[in-house]
């Protein structure tokens, strides 16, 4: 089950904040984290490392984030890949990756499903939110990669269509999962996803995340930078 988070064992750096600290006299300049680097730090430090700036939705169109694609050309698109990966009981895969049977758990509302048609694949940080916080300057390919990110199991998640449509494009300042038992995981993963893609946060979002984390363990998170 993809909700059990494990540290990514690639290259572990120190805290992201340390990577951005100016070099001391006589020392080699610190290198900022780049695509492919893995940063490991406590979630509160991770939140503190995120740049804060106002958001701007000017020019946003959902179609600028192309999805769902079949990136590896195996016949299954991103939605189908997530459904297969997160199934509690694996579905039967038919021609053109048609899925039947199987069962899933939606952590947003603590509910179980046996019909994939009742599930949406949620972009943890919604496409519009990503646009507002940095993706407006990305290339079309970077936005496609973001919208189909299978490289980190926190980025895309199968949840009930009802909970996903309730969330829409809101950030944690205005929406948290109805199931309180998942909220710490949700805000921790939100922070990790923003670090992975080099996105910013706004003031209200920062305040809401800080407030949520007062009720959560200051766990270590590992994030491999996508850009």
N, C-alpha and C positions, 0 to 999 in steps of 0.2 A: 504494500500500500504506500502511495507516494507521500502520505501525510507524516510519515516517520522521517524526520529530517536527519540526514547524516552529513558530516563535514566533507566537503569536496577535497579529495586527496590529489591535488595537482602541485602547485607551488605555494607554500604558505608564507605570506609576507607578514610584517608586523601590522600595526594599526594603520588604517588609511590616513588618519590624521598625521601620523609620523611621516608618511610618505610625502606629505605636502608641507612639512616644516622646512623652512630655509636651512641650508647647510651652515654649520658652524665654521668659524674661520679656519682655513687650512684643510678642511674636509672636502671630499668630493661632493658636488651638488646632489641633493636627493632627487631621485627619479620619481615622477608622479606615476601612479598606477596606470597601466595601459591595457588594451584589449588582450585577453589571455592570462593576465596576472590574477592571482587569487589573493584576496585580502581577508584577514581573520581578525575580528575584534568584537568587543562586547556590544550588545545592541544599542545601549545608550550612547556609547562612543560613536557608533555607526550613525545614529541619528544626528549627533552633534557635528559630524563631518559633512553633512549634506548642505550645500549652498542654499540660502534662503533668498528668494526673489519673487516679485509679483508675477502672476500668471497672465497669459494673453492667448485667447482662443481665436484671434483673428485669422481667417483663412482656413480654419479646420474643416475638413470633409472626411468622413469615415473612409471613403474609398481610397484615400491617400495611403491607407495601411492595408495592402493587399493580403487577403487571407480567405479561406484556408487553402494552403498550397500543399503539394506533395513534393517536399524538398528532396527526399531521397529516392524518388521515382519508384517506390515499392507498391504503388497502387492505393495507398492509404493517405488521406490528407491529414492535416494537423488535428482537426477535430477528432477524427477516427483514431489517430495515434494516442491522443490523450485518453479517450474512452477505453482503449485497450490497456493502457498503462495503469489506469486508476481503478479498473474493475476489481471488485471483491471476488466475484466469480466470473471468469473470462467469458466473453461472448463468443459465439460461433461466427467465424469470418467467411463470408460467401464471396461470389464474384464481385469485382470492383469494390472490394472491402466493405460490402454490406454486412452490418453487424446485427445479429439476432441473439436473444437470450442475454445472459449476464446479469450482474447486479452491481450497484454503486451506492456509495455513501456521500451525501452532500453535507459537508461540515458547516456550511453557513447556517443551516437550519436544523441540523442534527436529524436528517431524514434519510431513509433508504429507498432505492428505486430499482425496479427490474425492467424498466422501459427507457432506453436511451433517448427516446424522443421527448422525455420529460426533463432532460438535462440540457443546460447550456455549457459551453466552455468559456469560462470567464477569464478575461485578461485581468489579472490581479490589480495592476495599475491600469485603469481603462485607457483606451486609445486616445480619447479626448484629453484625459489628464496628462498622458505622455506628451501629447502635442503642446499643451499649455506649459509644460515644464522642461522643454528642450527639444522635442522631436520635430518641431516646426522647422528647425534648421537642418535636419538630416536629409540624406539622399533617399530616393524612393526605395532603393535596395535596403538601406538601414531600417526604414519603417516596415518593410515586408519582413525582415528578419525579426524585428521586435514583435510583430503581430503573430508570428509563428514560432516563438521561442521555445524549442524543446530542449535547449541546453541546460536549463535550470528548472527543476520540477516545481518551483514556487511561482513561476511566471504565468502558467495556464492551469486552470483547475476546473474539473467537472463539478458543477453544482446544480441545484434545482433551478429550472427556468424562472420560477416565481421569485426566488431570492436574488438571482442575477438581474432580473428586470426591475426589482425594487432598488437595487444598488445603482443601476444605470452607469453614469459617468462620475459618480460622487467620490470624493476622497474621504479619509477618516474623520474629517471635521464635521461631516454631515451624515455619514453612514458607517455603521459597523455591523458585523454579522448578527442576526437575531439571536443566535445561540451564543450566550455569553461565554461558554466554555471554550470557544474557538477564538475569542478576540485577541488574546495575547499572541497566538500563532499568526493571526491575520496581520496585526500591526508589525510584528517582527519581520514577516515575509514581505510586507509592503516596503519597509526600509531597505531590506536586502535587494529587492527588485529595482528600487531607485538607484542604489549604488551600482548594481550590475550595469545599468544603462546610462549612468552619469547624468541622471535627471535631478532637477532642483525640487524644492518644496516651498510653499508659501507660508506666511506667518500663521494663519489659522490652522493649516495642516500640521505645522511644527508643534503648535500648542496642543492640539488634539492628540498627536502621537506621544508627546511628553506626558500628558495626563494619563493616557492609557497605560504607558509603561510603568507608572507608579504602582500598578497592581500586578505587574508581571516580573518574572525573574530576569536578571540582567545576563541573559545567556550569551555565549559566544556564537557568532555566526560566521560562516565562510561564504564568500561570494566571488565567483570568477567573473571578471569584467568582460562585458560583451563589446565594449567600445571605449 
